[in-house]
Amino acid sequence: MTQEELNQIRDRAIRKRVDLEERIAEYRELTKPIPPSEAIGRVSRMDAINNRSVNEAALRQLETELDQLDKAMDRMRDEKYGKCMRCGQEIPAGRLMLMPGAMRCVQCA
């Protein structure tokens, strides 16, 4: 992998991190508890509880993705970044552009 490719991947990872942080903030807002004092009706409250569960699952997934991206950005300082953790072959730059946190090549994934 060339230094230019690595810089492009790093820039893409930084933009993706900002996007993830914004989405996490949105989901945290959506998963705030609904106070019992708020009169929304029984059926609406059940829908809100269900929606909250779905949003909490999405929030956990985004937080995991952010954690993996942070780890990948730490690995970018290392010579091992861009090499498959399983077979040792170079991971194509296109795959890393789409998934900066990829630790395996397509064949091993």
C-alpha positions in Angstrom: 0.0 0.0 0.0 1.4 3.4 -0.9 1.5 6.3 1.4 -1.0 8.2 -0.7 -3.5 5.3 -0.4 -3.0 5.2 3.3 -3.6 8.9 3.5 -6.8 8.6 1.5 -8.0 5.7 3.8 -7.1 7.8 6.9 -9.1 10.8 5.6 -12.0 8.5 4.8 -11.8 7.0 8.3 -11.8 10.5 9.9 -14.9 11.5 7.9 -16.6 8.2 8.8 -15.8 8.7 12.5 -17.4 12.2 12.5 -20.5 10.7 10.8 -20.7 7.9 13.4 -20.4 10.3 16.3 -23.2 12.4 14.9 -25.4 9.3 14.4 -24.6 8.1 17.9 -25.7 11.4 19.3 -29.0 11.2 17.4 -29.6 7.7 18.7 -28.8 8.6 22.2 -31.4 11.3 22.0 -33.9 8.8 20.6 -33.3 6.3 23.4 -33.9 8.6 26.3 -36.6 7.3 28.6 -40.1 8.6 28.2 -41.2 10.0 31.6 -44.4 8.4 32.9 -45.8 11.9 33.5 -45.9 12.5 29.7 -49.4 11.7 28.5 -49.1 9.9 25.2 -51.6 7.1 25.6 -51.2 3.4 26.3 -50.8 2.2 22.7 -48.5 5.1 21.8 -46.4 4.4 24.9 -46.1 0.7 23.8 -45.0 1.9 20.3 -42.5 4.3 21.9 -41.1 1.5 24.0 -40.8 -0.8 21.0 -39.1 2.0 18.9 -36.7 2.7 21.8 -35.6 -1.0 21.8 -34.9 -0.9 18.1 -33.0 2.4 18.5 -31.0 1.0 21.4 -29.9 -2.0 19.2 -28.9 0.4 16.4 -27.0 2.6 19.0 -25.1 -0.5 20.3 -24.2 -1.4 16.7 -22.9 2.1 15.9 -20.9 2.2 19.1 -19.3 -1.1 18.2 -18.5 0.2 14.7 -16.9 3.4 16.2 -14.8 1.3 18.5 -13.6 -0.9 15.6 -12.8 2.2 13.5 -10.8 3.7 16.4 -8.8 0.5 16.7 -8.2 0.6 12.9 -7.0 4.2 13.1 -4.6 3.2 15.8 -3.3 0.3 13.6 -2.7 2.7 10.7 0.4 3.8 12.6 1.6 0.2 12.4 3.2 -1.5 9.4 0.7 -4.3 9.9 -2.3 -2.2 8.8 -3.6 -3.3 5.5 -2.5 -6.9 5.9 -4.9 -9.7 6.5 -4.7 -10.9 10.1 -5.3 -14.5 9.0 -3.3 -15.1 5.9 -1.0 -12.1 5.9 -1.8 -11.0 2.3 -2.3 -7.3 1.5 -6.0 -6.2 1.8 -7.0 -4.3 -1.4 -7.0 -0.5 -0.9 -10.6 -0.4 -2.3 -11.8 -2.6 0.5 -10.0 -0.5 3.1 -11.6 2.6 1.6 -15.1 1.2 2.2 -14.3 -0.6 5.4 -11.2 1.1 7.1 -11.6 -1.3 10.0 -11.3 -4.4 7.9 -8.8 -6.8 9.4 -9.2 -9.6 6.8 -9.0 -9.9 3.1 -12.2 -10.9 1.2 -11.2 -14.6 1.0 -10.6 -14.9 4.8 -13.6 -12.7 5.8 
